[in-house]
């Protein structure tokens, strides 16, 4: 495994260990599904460590309803390589119906969202420093 691959796995582990109701979208945290409501702050943390990635906003059909979802994308040629470290919040056979790349200069985050993202980043940084990988 390359160092880059190893770091991506550690980042995913750090994110999963750092999620809770304080980093989730307000009212979305669920004890039975730690990833639920964590997509936006997760995408911001991934972008912190991988600045070439963009944040993507899309709709996911779960088989029962449409959900708004955020993840990262890396432009590769004319297409996108998708990086989604919170996809596990959706049931099997969920599908992305549509997506758009957000303008990183105009995300329009509220103060509460900025705080959730900052909290998740601090926790991830602490985890990566203290856990032997």
Buried (B, 14 or more C-beta within 10 A) or exposed (E): EEEEEEBBEBBBBBBBBBBBBBBBBEEEBEEEBBBBBBBBBBBBBBBBBBEEBBBBBBBBBBEEEEBEBBBBBEEEEEEBEBBBBBBEBBEEEBEBEEBEEBEEEEBEEEEEBEBBBBBBBEBBBEBBEEEEE
